[in-house]
């Protein structure tokens, strides 16, 4: 598996990591045995970066990872997050009395994740959502103390704006910012990605396949089960997905020319956007894991990369990337 450096002074990681959220919530039905087998297959293929959060099923996903890494802890890099209390509550958990970014809550959340994961140290610990009620300096200051105590190795932020990233990085160096980035979500190219490059911060791109849309296998909302959370996302609503389907022909044509899948083309484009970018596509199936990882070996020509960029200019996608309430909560 090809490797990349996550941040100027961060760990060496696989070119593609494994997003684990969908193994437990949001997309389709959970299948724990297959999810664990998928993680084991990932380790065997050199994809040892697992990305999760304490909010995914209110800790269920972290507990699933704990099962998968038994006896293999030294092979795995674990990136987990805290502070998305809204998502945790939707997963059935009880929100704590303190807000998600409160300095006193940070060590509490860390201790719970350490116990749930069954590990002594978390490799990459991130703030899932910036707390508007707490200065970012205070939150990251508490995270920094976890590093000093040896409970966390590296720090990250998720869904943070450029100025917030700068302020946080000044308190303690960040190794990564985790935010959505794909052919149909390119708004980070304006400020967030340039800021990461300037400061030497790695970029973990979540939803690099547009929550499955860029695989060209979800061309109607009817393809999703009734409780699939994507049914609430504007881009998958009938009036938008029909428009977005028109964009897929550009990916499909290049995929056909390379005898590759649309997913592989979308990931190859993202990998080509810079060495600091580490896509973290999620899957609970070994078949799709192997398909995704093979994208690292797909070489698109400069003309093909330019064609895709031109076909998917920022703002072309019909519908916002989150429902309005969630979008407002990002604070970017």
N, C-alpha and C positions, 0 to 999 in steps of 0.2 A: 504494500500500500504506500502510495506517495505520501510524503510528510510535509507539513508546513509549520512555521513558527507562529505561535499565537501571541502576538504582541512582541515588542522589541526585546523584552527580557523574560518572556513567558515560556511555557512548556512547548515541546515539540508535539504536534498532534497530527492525526491523519488528515489528508486533504479533505475528506468528508467525515463528519461525525454522524452520530445516530440520535435523532430526536425521539424521545420515549413517551411523550404525552399521549399520543394516540393509542398506545398500548393499553391505556387504562380508561380514558375518557374521550368524549367529543366525537370521535369518528368510528362508526361501525360498532360491532360487538367485541368486548374484550376476549382475548384467548390467551390466558397466562402461559400455558405450556408452549404454545407456538412463539409467544413473545420472548420467553426465556431461551428457547432454541435459537431464535433470531439473534439475540444478544451474544450467545455463545458462538454462533457462526460469524458474527461481526468480529469477535476477538480473534478467531482463527484466521480471518482475512486481514488482520492488522488495523481494523477500525475499532479502536479502543476508547473513543471519546463518547461517553453517554451523557446526554443532556436532559435534565429533569427539573422539577420544582416541587416544593412542599405543597403547592396549591393544586397539583394535578391529582384530583380525587381525594383531596385533603390528606395527602401522604400515602395513598395507595400505590402510586407509581414509584415512590422511593422504596417502599417495602418490596415491590416486585423486583426492583434492581438489586436489593439486598439478597434475594434468592439467587439471582443470576450470577453474582460475583463471588459467591461462597467458594473459597479455595483458589480464587483467581484475582484477589484484590490487587496484587502487585502488577497485574497486566492492564489494569483499567484506570482511566482518568474520569473522575466523576465531576460533572458540573451541575450544581443544583442552585436553586434560588429561593428567596423568601420575600414576603411583603406584598403579595397579591392577595389581599384578604377577600376581595370580592369574588375571585375565582374559587378560593378555598371554600367560601360560604356556599357558593352554588354547588360545590361538590359534596355538601352535607356537613361540613365542619363548623365548629363554633368559632366566631371571630374573637380574638383576645381583646382585653380591655384597652391595650395600648395600640396605637396606630402602627401601620406596617413598617414605617421607617423610623420609629422612635428608638433612640439609642438603647433604652432598656429592653426593648423587644428583640433587638438584633441577637444578643447572646442566647436569649431564650429559644428563639427560632433555630439557631445553630445547634444547640444541644439536642433538640428534638430530632432534627435531621440526622445528626451523627448517630443517635441511638437507632433511628428507623433504618438507616442505611447499613448499620452494623460496622461502621468504620471509625477509626481514631482521628482521621483528618479528611477534610473535603478539599479536593484539588482546586476547584474553581467555584467560588461562592459569589452569587450575584444578587443584586436587588432587583426583584421581578418588576416592580412598578415604583416609580419615584413618588414619594409621599409629599403631597403639596403642603401638608401641615408642618413639615420638618425640614429645616435647611439641609441640603444634601451633604454639607460639610459635617453635620452632626451624625448623620447616618453612616457615612463612610468612615468617620472617626471611630465609630463603634466596630465597624467591620475591620478596620486596621488593627484594633486591639485583638481580634480573633487571630489575625496573622501572627502578631507578636506572641500570642499564647500557644501557637503551634496547632491550632484547631483548623486553620484554613491556610492553603498555600498561596492562592492568587485570588484577586478580586475582579468583579465584572459588574456591569449595569445592563439592564434590559429596557428597551423602549425609553431612552433618555435623549433629550435634545442636546444640541451642540454645546451650548453654554453650560448646561448641567454636567456634561462630560468633562469639560475643562475644569470646572470647580471641583468635581470629585477627584479627578486625576491629580490635582494639586495637593490634595490631602494624602493620597496614597496612590501609587501608579496602578492603573487598570491594565489587565492583560487583554480584556475583550469587552466589546459592546455587542449585545445580542438583540437584533432587531430584524423585522421582516425585510427580505430583499429577494427579488426574483424578476423575471422579465416583465411581469405585470404589476410589480410594486417597486418602482425605481426612485421614489421621492427622496430616499436617503442619499442619493448621489449629489444633492445640492449642498448640504451642510454637514450632515452627520458623518458620512464616509470620508470626506476630505479632512474633517477634524481628527478622526481616528488615524488617518495616514500621517498627518502632521505630528501627532503626539506619540506615534509608535504603538498604537493600540490595535489589537487584532479585531476581526469582525466575524462573529458567528451569525450566519444568515439563516434565520428560521423561516419556515414555510417557503423553501426555495422552489417548490413545485406548485406554488399557488394553491396550497391546501388540496392538492391533487388535480386541480384543473389543468395544469400544464402537461399532465400525462396524456391528455386527449382521450381520457376514458370516462370523463364525467361531463357529458354534453347536455344533460338535462337534470333538473333537480329531482326527477323521478328515479335517477340512478342512486340516490341517497336514501338510506332507511329513514323511517319517520322521525326517530329521535336523534339523528345526526345533526350536530350543532351547525354545520354549514348551511342548513336550510334557513338559518337566521341571518346569514351573511348576505349583504346586498348584492355582491358580485354573482351569487348563485341564484338570485331570484329570476324567474322566467323572463322578465323584460330586459334583464342585463345579460344573463348567460347566453342568450341567443346572439347578442351583439358580440360578446367576447369569443364565441365559437368561431367567428370569422377570422380571428387572429391566429387560430391554431393551424391554419393551412400553411403558414410560413414555417412553423416548427416541423410539421408532418412532412413537408417536402424535403427538408434537409435530413430528417431522420431516415426517410426512404432512400436517399442517395447514399447514406452511410450504412444502411442495413442496421440501424440503431432504433431505439425507441424515442418517442417524444420526450419522455422524462430524461433520458440521457443527454439529449440535445440541450434541454433547458438547464441542466446542471453543468454541462460543459461550457455553455455561455457564461454562467455565473463564475465558474472557476477561472475563466479567462479574464475576468474584470480586475484581478489583482492578486498577488501572492498572500496578502493579509486576510483574504476572504476564505472562510471555512464554512461551507454550507452544511446544515444539519438536517437533512431530510428525515422525516419520521416514517416508520413502518413497523408493523407487527408480524410481517411475513418474510421468511428467508428468501423467497423468490424475488421480492421487490428490493430487499437489501442488496442482493448480489447484482441486480440490474442497476441500482443506483451507484454502487461502488465502481462498476465498470465504466461509468461516465468519466472517471479520472483519466482513463486511457483514450478517450475520444478526442481527437484533434480536429477542431473546426478550422477552416481556412479564415484568413483575415476578411475575405469577401463575405463568407457565411456569417461571421460574427457581426459585421457591419450591417448585413441584411436583417438579422434578427433585431439589432438595436434600432434600426430604422422602422421596423414593423411594430415594435413595442416602445414607442417614445413615452417618456413620463406623462402620465395623465390620460393615456389612451384607453385604459380599462374602464368599462362601464360599471359604476358602483364603487362605493368606498370599501376599504379592506376590512373594516369592522362595522358592526351596527353602531348607530350614532352614539348611544350611551357609552359603549366601550371605547369608541374613538375619542370621545371627550375626556375620558378618564386617563388617556395616555399622557396628556399634558405636554406633548411635543410641540 
